[in-house]
Amino acid sequence: MKEYNEKSLDQICDLIEKKDIEGLLQTIGDLHPADIAEIVDELDTDEALFLMKQLDDETAADVLIELDEDQRHDLLEHISNEDIAHHLEQMDAGDAVDVIQELDKEDQEEVIQHIDDVEQAGDIVDLMQYDEDTAGGYMSTEMIVVNENMSMPDCIKAMREQAEDMDEIYNIYVIDDDERLKGIFPLKTTITNPSASKIKHVMEPDPMSVKTDTPIEDVALDFDKYDLVSMPVVDSIGRLVGCIKVDDIIDQVREQSERDYQLASGISADVETDDSIVTQVKARLPWLLVGLIGGIANALILDGGDTALLQVLPGMALFIPLIGGTGGNVGTQSSAIVVQGLANGSLTLNHAGKHLLKEFGIAISNALTISALLFMYAWFFPVDGDPMKARVTTMAVTISLFSVIIFASIFGSLVPIVLERLKLDPAVATGPFVTVTNDIVGMIIYMTVSTWLIHSFTTLIL
C-alpha cells in the first residue's frame, strides 16, 4: 500500500485543478482511507468535494469516517442529505451515528428517511437514543450472534451468513431464546470441538459485559485492565444489544487525553490548530482572565498589608516569584497525580482519605528539604545589608515556603477529588485554577508570616 507524502499532495492538487479523474484515481487508488482523509483535510472545500465524488462508495464512506470532525462537518454542509444517506448505507450503524449526529435535527430526520435499508435505519435510530459518552453511544450493532441451542453445523452456517457483511470479527456472542447474553463462542472451538451437540456445551459462559448506560471512561478501564479486543453491551435485563470494539476505545482514549491536556493547559473548549482565531480566543481567553484576576488579587494583597513591610524588609520582594512559582508547581504536581489515578482507576473516591494522608507525608518531606535549602542560601547569601533584617527575611521566606508547599500539596490533591465527586472533569484541577489559587494563598501566607515576624522583632530591626 502506498504512503501519502507532501509530494503526492502537490500532485493530487494539480490533478484536481486539471480535472484529471483518471490520473487522480490512479494516484490515490492504493492509499489507505486514513491517508486519503489526511489529503482531504489539506484541501479546500471544493477540491475535497471533487476528490470525494471520484471515490467508490465504500472508500468514500471510510474516508468520511476517518476525517477530522470539523472537516467532516464542513463537507457535510455541502453534500445533499440524499448523498449523505447513501454514504451512511456503506457504514455500520455505530459509525453512521457518529456522522449523522453532526447534522441538525431536521437534516438527521431527512437523512434517515433516505436510507433504503430499513433495518440499518432502525439500528441508527436506536443507537441515537444513547448518550454519546456511554457504552450505548459507542457500541456497534455489527456482530455475529448465535443461539445457545444451535448445533455446531447450524452455528457455522449462521456465522458464515452474518460474516459476509462484516469487515472484522472479534468474538461470537451466544444468546438464549430471550436474546439474553449467555456466553462467548471462541472461533478456536469450531476446530477443537467440531462435533459438539450444542453451542452451550462448549461456549465460555458468563462473559464480561457492560450496560448501555455505563460511562465510556469505565469501559476503557476494563479494556485496559483485562486486555480486551471487544466487549458485549447489554440492556437493563441482560439482552445483548451491541458490542464495543477496541478501535472505538482507542479513539475515545485519544479524545479524552486531548481534552484533559487542553483543560490542564487552561483551554476551556476542544480546539484544533486549524480552528479560526475567534474560536481559539474564546477557548483560551477565560483562564487568562482568571490569571489576570489572580495577579490583581496578589497586587491588592501586597498593597493592602502593612504598607511599611517592603520598606522595612526590601529583600522580601526578591522572593515573591519563588513563593508563587513553587506553590504553583507543587499544586500542579499533586493534582496531576490524582487526576492520573482517577483516570486509570488506581485511585478511587473510597480511598481518597488514604491518599490525602500519604500526600501530607510527601508534602512534609518536600517542604523540609526545599525550605532547608532555601534557609541555607538566604542565611549564607543575605539579601539585606543589615544582619538582623537579613535573618528576619530568611525566617519569613523559610516559614512561608514550608507552609505554602504543605497547603499546595493538600489543595492540589483535594480539588480533583472534589471535582470527581461533583461529576466534573478533574483535569481542570491541573490547570490555572490550582496555580492561581496557590499564588494568592501563598502571597497571603508570605505577607502574614512576614508581618508577624516584623512585629515580633520590631525593636531589633528598627
C-alpha positions as CSV (number, residue, x, y, z in Angstrom):
1,M,0.0,0.0,0.0
2,K,1.4,3.4,-1.0
3,E,2.1,6.1,1.6
4,Y,0.9,9.7,1.4
5,N,3.5,12.5,1.4
6,E,3.8,16.1,0.6
7,K,4.9,15.4,-3.0
8,S,1.8,13.3,-3.7
9,L,-0.3,16.0,-2.2
10,D,1.0,18.6,-4.7
11,Q,0.5,16.1,-7.4
12,I,-3.1,15.5,-6.3
13,C,-3.9,19.2,-6.1
14,D,-2.5,19.6,-9.7
15,L,-4.7,16.7,-10.9
16,I,-7.8,18.1,-9.3
17,E,-7.1,21.5,-10.9
18,K,-6.8,19.8,-14.3
19,K,-9.9,17.7,-13.6
20,D,-7.8,14.6,-14.5
21,I,-10.1,12.0,-12.9
22,E,-8.2,9.0,-14.3
23,G,-4.8,10.3,-13.1
24,L,-6.3,11.2,-9.7
25,L,-7.8,7.7,-9.2
26,Q,-4.5,6.1,-10.2
27,T,-2.6,8.3,-7.7
28,I,-4.9,7.6,-4.7
29,G,-6.1,4.2,-5.7
30,D,-3.8,2.3,-3.3
31,L,-3.9,4.7,-0.5
32,H,-5.5,3.8,2.8
33,P,-8.7,5.7,3.6
34,A,-6.9,7.3,6.6
35,D,-4.3,8.7,4.2
36,I,-6.9,9.9,1.8
37,A,-8.6,11.6,4.8
38,E,-5.4,13.4,5.6
39,I,-5.2,14.6,2.0
40,V,-8.9,15.8,2.1
41,D,-8.1,17.7,5.3
42,E,-5.4,19.6,3.4
43,L,-7.7,20.6,0.5
44,D,-10.1,23.4,0.3
45,T,-13.9,22.5,0.3
46,D,-14.3,22.5,-3.5
47,E,-11.2,20.3,-4.0
48,A,-12.2,18.0,-1.2
49,L,-15.8,17.6,-2.7
50,F,-14.3,16.9,-6.1
51,L,-12.0,14.2,-4.8
52,M,-14.7,12.6,-2.7
53,K,-17.0,12.3,-5.7
54,Q,-14.4,10.3,-7.6
55,L,-14.1,7.6,-4.9
56,D,-16.1,4.4,-4.9
57,D,-19.0,4.1,-2.4
58,E,-17.2,2.0,0.2
59,T,-13.9,4.1,0.1
60,A,-15.8,7.4,0.3
61,A,-17.7,6.1,3.4
62,D,-14.4,5.0,5.0
63,V,-12.8,8.4,4.3
64,L,-15.7,10.2,5.8
65,I,-15.3,8.2,9.0
66,E,-11.6,8.9,9.2
67,L,-12.0,12.7,8.7
68,D,-11.5,15.1,11.5
69,E,-14.8,16.2,12.9
70,D,-14.5,19.8,11.9
71,Q,-13.5,18.9,8.3
72,R,-16.3,16.3,8.1
73,H,-18.8,18.9,9.3
74,D,-17.7,21.3,6.6
75,L,-18.0,18.7,3.9
76,L,-21.5,17.5,5.1
77,E,-22.8,21.1,4.8
78,H,-22.0,20.9,1.0
79,I,-23.4,17.4,0.5
80,S,-27.1,16.7,-0.1
81,N,-29.0,14.7,2.5
82,E,-29.7,12.0,0.0
83,D,-26.0,11.6,-0.8
84,I,-25.2,11.6,2.9
85,A,-27.7,8.8,3.4
86,H,-26.0,6.9,0.6
87,H,-22.7,7.2,2.4
88,L,-24.2,6.0,5.6
89,E,-25.5,2.9,4.0
90,Q,-21.9,1.8,3.5
91,M,-21.1,2.1,7.2
92,D,-22.0,0.1,10.2
93,A,-24.7,1.7,12.4
94,G,-22.2,2.9,15.0
95,D,-20.1,4.8,12.6
96,A,-23.2,6.1,10.8
97,V,-24.5,7.5,14.1
98,D,-21.2,9.4,14.7
99,V,-21.6,11.0,11.3
100,I,-25.3,11.8,11.5
101,Q,-25.1,13.4,14.9
102,E,-23.1,16.2,13.4
103,L,-26.2,17.3,11.4
104,D,-29.0,19.5,12.5
105,K,-32.1,17.6,13.9
106,E,-34.1,18.4,10.8
107,D,-31.4,17.1,8.5
108,Q,-30.9,14.0,10.7
109,E,-34.6,13.0,10.2
110,E,-34.4,13.6,6.4
111,V,-31.2,11.6,6.0
112,I,-32.7,8.7,7.9
113,Q,-35.7,8.8,5.6
114,H,-33.4,8.5,2.6
115,I,-31.7,5.3,3.9
116,D,-33.1,2.4,1.9
117,D,-32.0,-0.3,4.3
118,V,-34.9,-0.2,6.8
119,E,-33.0,-2.4,9.3
120,Q,-30.0,-0.2,9.3
121,A,-32.1,2.9,9.6
122,G,-33.8,1.3,12.7
123,D,-30.4,0.5,14.2
124,I,-29.3,4.1,13.7
125,V,-32.4,5.4,15.4
126,D,-32.0,3.0,18.3
127,L,-28.3,4.0,18.8
128,M,-29.1,7.7,18.7
129,Q,-31.1,7.4,21.9
130,Y,-28.0,6.7,24.0
131,D,-25.8,9.3,25.5
132,E,-22.6,9.7,23.4
133,D,-20.4,9.3,26.4
134,T,-21.8,5.9,27.4
135,A,-21.3,2.4,26.3
136,G,-24.5,2.6,24.3
137,G,-23.2,5.7,22.5
138,Y,-20.0,3.9,21.4
139,M,-21.3,0.4,20.7
140,S,-21.9,-1.1,17.3
141,T,-24.7,-3.5,16.3
142,E,-22.4,-5.2,13.8
143,M,-21.6,-8.5,15.4
144,I,-22.1,-12.2,15.0
145,V,-24.8,-13.7,17.3
146,V,-25.8,-17.4,17.6
147,N,-28.3,-19.2,19.8
148,E,-27.0,-21.4,22.6
149,N,-29.2,-24.3,21.4
150,M,-27.7,-24.4,17.9
151,S,-25.7,-27.4,16.8
152,M,-22.2,-26.9,15.5
153,P,-23.1,-27.2,11.8
154,D,-26.0,-24.7,12.3
155,C,-23.7,-22.4,14.2
156,I,-21.1,-22.4,11.5
157,K,-23.7,-21.8,8.8
158,A,-25.1,-18.8,10.8
159,M,-21.6,-17.4,11.3
160,R,-20.9,-17.6,7.6
161,E,-24.1,-15.8,6.7
162,Q,-23.6,-13.0,9.2
163,A,-19.8,-12.6,8.5
164,E,-20.4,-11.8,4.8
165,D,-21.2,-8.1,5.5
166,M,-18.6,-7.6,8.3
167,D,-15.1,-6.2,8.0
168,E,-13.7,-7.6,11.2
169,I,-14.7,-10.4,13.6
170,Y,-13.5,-10.3,17.2
171,N,-15.9,-12.6,19.1
172,I,-19.1,-14.7,18.5
173,Y,-21.8,-13.9,21.1
174,V,-24.2,-16.6,22.3
175,I,-27.7,-15.7,23.4
176,D,-30.7,-17.6,24.7
177,D,-34.2,-17.6,23.2
178,D,-35.0,-14.3,25.0
179,E,-31.9,-12.7,23.5
180,R,-30.1,-12.5,26.8
181,L,-26.3,-12.8,26.6
182,K,-25.2,-16.2,27.8
183,G,-21.6,-16.6,26.6
184,I,-18.9,-16.2,24.1
185,F,-18.1,-18.8,21.4
186,P,-14.4,-18.7,20.5
187,L,-13.6,-19.5,16.9
188,K,-11.0,-21.9,18.1
189,T,-13.8,-24.1,19.4
190,T,-15.0,-24.9,15.8
191,I,-11.7,-26.7,15.3
192,T,-11.3,-28.3,18.7
193,N,-14.9,-29.4,19.2
194,P,-16.3,-29.8,15.7
195,S,-18.8,-32.5,16.9
196,A,-20.4,-30.6,19.8
197,S,-24.1,-31.2,20.0
198,K,-25.0,-27.7,21.2
199,I,-23.1,-24.5,21.4
200,K,-24.0,-24.0,25.1
201,H,-21.9,-27.1,25.9
202,V,-18.7,-25.5,24.6
203,M,-19.2,-21.8,24.9
204,E,-17.4,-19.7,27.6
205,P,-20.2,-18.8,29.9
206,D,-20.9,-15.5,31.8
207,P,-18.7,-13.2,29.7
208,M,-17.7,-9.8,31.0
209,S,-20.2,-7.2,29.7
210,V,-21.3,-3.6,30.3
211,K,-24.7,-2.0,30.3
212,T,-25.7,0.7,27.9
213,D,-25.5,3.5,30.4
214,T,-22.0,2.6,31.7
215,P,-19.7,5.7,31.3
216,I,-17.3,5.1,28.4
217,E,-14.4,6.0,30.7
218,D,-15.2,2.9,32.9
219,V,-15.4,0.8,29.8
220,A,-11.9,2.0,28.7
221,L,-10.5,1.0,32.1
222,D,-12.0,-2.5,31.7
223,F,-10.4,-2.8,28.2
224,D,-7.0,-1.8,29.6
225,K,-7.3,-4.0,32.8
226,Y,-8.4,-7.2,31.0
227,D,-6.6,-6.7,27.7
228,L,-9.9,-7.0,25.7
229,V,-10.4,-6.6,22.0
230,S,-14.2,-6.3,22.2
231,M,-16.9,-6.3,24.9
232,P,-20.6,-7.1,24.6
233,V,-23.2,-4.4,25.7
234,V,-26.4,-5.4,27.3
235,D,-29.6,-3.6,28.3
236,S,-31.0,-3.4,31.8
237,I,-32.4,-7.0,31.7
238,G,-29.3,-8.6,30.2
239,R,-30.3,-8.7,26.5
240,L,-27.5,-8.3,24.0
241,V,-27.8,-5.0,22.1
242,G,-24.4,-4.4,20.7
243,C,-20.6,-4.6,21.3
244,I,-17.7,-2.2,21.7
245,K,-14.5,-2.8,19.7
246,V,-11.0,-1.9,20.8
247,D,-10.6,0.6,17.9
248,D,-13.5,2.6,19.3
249,I,-11.9,2.7,22.7
250,I,-8.6,3.8,21.3
251,D,-10.4,6.8,19.7
252,Q,-12.1,7.6,23.0
253,V,-8.9,7.4,25.0
254,R,-7.2,9.7,22.5
255,E,-10.0,12.2,22.5
256,Q,-10.1,12.2,26.3
257,S,-6.4,12.7,26.6
258,E,-6.6,15.7,24.2
259,R,-9.4,17.2,26.2
260,D,-7.6,16.7,29.5
261,Y,-4.4,18.1,28.2
262,Q,-6.2,21.2,26.9
263,L,-8.0,21.6,30.2
264,A,-4.7,21.3,32.1
265,S,-3.3,24.0,29.8
266,G,-6.1,26.4,30.6
267,I,-8.1,25.9,27.4
268,S,-11.8,25.7,28.2
269,A,-13.0,24.1,25.0
270,D,-11.8,21.5,22.4
271,V,-9.8,23.3,19.7
272,E,-7.6,22.3,16.9
273,T,-4.6,24.2,15.3
274,D,-6.7,24.9,12.2
275,D,-9.6,26.4,14.1
276,S,-10.4,30.1,13.5
277,I,-8.9,32.9,15.5
278,V,-12.3,33.7,17.1
279,T,-12.8,30.0,18.2
280,Q,-9.3,29.8,19.7
281,V,-9.6,33.1,21.5
282,K,-13.0,32.0,23.1
283,A,-11.4,28.8,24.3
284,R,-8.2,30.3,25.6
285,L,-9.2,33.7,27.0
286,P,-11.4,32.7,30.0
287,W,-8.5,31.2,32.0
288,L,-6.2,34.0,31.0
289,L,-8.7,36.4,32.5
290,V,-8.7,34.2,35.7
291,G,-4.9,34.6,35.8
292,L,-5.3,38.3,35.4
293,I,-7.7,38.4,38.3
294,G,-5.3,36.4,40.4
295,G,-2.5,38.8,39.6
296,I,-4.6,41.7,40.6
297,A,-5.5,39.9,43.8
298,N,-1.8,39.4,44.6
299,A,-1.2,43.1,44.0
300,L,-4.1,44.0,46.3
301,I,-2.6,41.7,49.0
302,L,0.7,43.4,48.7
303,D,-0.9,46.9,48.8
304,G,-3.4,46.1,51.5
305,G,-1.0,44.7,54.0
306,D,1.4,46.5,56.2
307,T,2.4,49.4,53.9
308,A,5.8,49.6,55.5
309,L,6.5,45.9,55.1
310,L,8.7,46.0,52.0
311,Q,10.3,49.2,53.1
312,V,11.4,47.6,56.3
313,L,12.5,44.4,54.6
314,P,13.1,45.3,51.0
315,G,14.8,41.9,50.4
316,M,11.4,40.2,50.7
317,A,10.4,41.4,47.3
318,L,13.1,39.2,45.7
319,F,11.4,36.0,47.0
320,I,7.8,36.8,45.9
321,P,8.2,34.9,42.5
322,L,9.8,32.0,44.3
323,I,6.9,31.6,46.7
324,G,4.3,31.8,44.0
325,G,6.1,29.7,41.5
326,T,6.9,26.9,44.0
327,G,3.3,26.8,45.2
328,G,2.0,26.6,41.7
329,N,4.4,23.8,40.7
330,V,3.7,21.8,43.9
331,G,0.0,22.1,43.4
332,T,0.1,21.1,39.7
333,Q,2.2,18.0,40.6
334,S,-0.2,16.9,43.3
335,S,-3.3,17.4,41.2
336,A,-1.7,15.7,38.2
337,I,-1.0,12.6,40.3
338,V,-4.6,12.5,41.5
339,V,-6.1,13.1,38.0
340,Q,-3.9,10.3,36.6
341,G,-5.0,8.0,39.4
342,L,-8.7,8.8,38.8
343,A,-8.3,8.3,35.1
344,N,-6.6,4.9,35.2
345,G,-8.6,3.5,38.1
346,S,-5.6,3.2,40.6
347,L,-7.3,5.8,42.8
348,T,-10.9,5.7,43.8
349,L,-13.0,8.1,45.9
350,N,-13.3,5.5,48.6
351,H,-9.5,5.7,49.1
352,A,-9.3,9.4,48.8
353,G,-8.6,9.9,52.6
354,K,-5.7,7.4,52.5
355,H,-4.2,9.2,49.5
356,L,-4.5,12.7,51.2
357,L,-2.7,11.3,54.3
358,K,0.0,9.9,52.0
359,E,0.2,13.2,50.2
360,F,0.6,15.1,53.5
361,G,3.6,12.9,54.3
362,I,5.1,13.6,50.9
363,A,4.4,17.3,51.4
364,I,6.2,17.3,54.8
365,S,9.3,15.7,53.2
366,N,9.4,18.0,50.2
367,A,8.7,21.1,52.4
368,L,11.5,20.2,54.8
369,T,14.0,19.6,52.0
370,I,13.3,22.7,50.0
371,S,12.9,25.0,53.0
372,A,16.2,23.9,54.4
373,L,18.0,24.5,51.1
374,L,16.4,28.0,50.9
375,F,17.3,28.7,54.5
376,M,20.9,27.9,53.9
377,Y,21.1,30.0,50.8
378,A,19.4,33.0,52.4
379,W,21.5,32.6,55.6
380,F,24.9,32.5,53.8
381,F,23.9,34.9,51.0
382,P,21.8,37.5,52.7
383,V,19.8,39.9,50.6
384,D,19.8,42.7,53.2
385,G,22.9,44.5,54.4
386,D,21.6,44.7,57.9
387,P,22.3,41.3,59.6
388,M,19.1,41.3,61.7
389,K,16.9,42.2,58.8
390,A,18.6,39.5,56.7
391,R,17.8,37.0,59.4
392,V,14.2,38.0,59.7
393,T,13.8,37.9,55.9
394,T,15.4,34.4,56.0
395,M,12.9,33.2,58.6
396,A,9.9,34.8,56.8
397,V,10.8,33.2,53.5
398,T,11.6,29.8,55.0
399,I,8.5,29.5,57.1
400,S,6.3,30.8,54.3
401,L,7.7,28.4,51.7
402,F,7.3,25.5,54.1
403,S,3.6,26.4,54.7
404,V,2.9,27.1,51.0
405,I,4.3,23.7,50.0
406,I,2.1,21.9,52.6
407,F,-1.0,23.9,51.5
408,A,-0.4,23.5,47.8
409,S,0.1,19.7,48.1
410,I,-3.1,19.2,50.0
411,F,-5.1,21.7,48.0
412,G,-3.8,20.3,44.7
413,S,-4.8,16.8,45.7
414,L,-8.2,17.7,47.2
415,V,-9.5,19.8,44.3
416,P,-9.6,17.0,41.6
417,I,-11.2,14.6,44.2
418,V,-13.9,17.2,44.9
419,L,-14.5,17.7,41.2
420,E,-14.7,14.0,40.6
421,R,-17.3,13.8,43.4
422,L,-19.3,16.6,41.8
423,K,-19.1,14.7,38.4
424,L,-16.9,17.4,36.9
425,D,-13.8,16.8,34.9
426,P,-10.9,16.7,37.4
427,A,-8.4,17.6,34.7
428,V,-9.4,21.2,35.3
429,A,-7.6,21.0,38.6
430,T,-4.2,20.6,36.9
431,G,-4.6,23.9,35.1
432,P,-4.6,27.6,36.0
433,F,-7.2,27.1,38.7
434,V,-4.8,25.5,41.2
435,T,-1.9,27.7,40.1
436,V,-3.8,30.9,40.6
437,T,-5.3,29.8,43.9
438,N,-1.9,28.8,45.2
439,D,-0.4,32.1,44.1
440,I,-3.0,34.0,46.1
441,V,-2.8,31.9,49.2
442,G,1.0,31.8,49.0
443,M,1.1,35.5,49.0
444,I,-1.3,35.8,51.9
445,I,0.9,33.3,53.9
446,Y,4.0,35.2,53.0
447,M,2.6,38.6,54.0
448,T,1.1,37.2,57.2
449,V,4.2,35.5,58.3
450,S,6.4,38.5,57.4
451,T,4.1,40.9,59.2
452,W,4.1,38.7,62.3
453,L,7.9,38.5,62.4
454,I,8.4,42.2,61.9
455,H,6.1,42.9,64.8
456,S,7.9,40.3,66.9
457,F,11.3,41.8,66.2
458,T,10.4,45.4,65.8
459,T,12.8,46.6,68.5
460,L,15.7,44.7,66.8
461,I,15.3,45.7,63.2
462,L,14.1,49.3,63.5
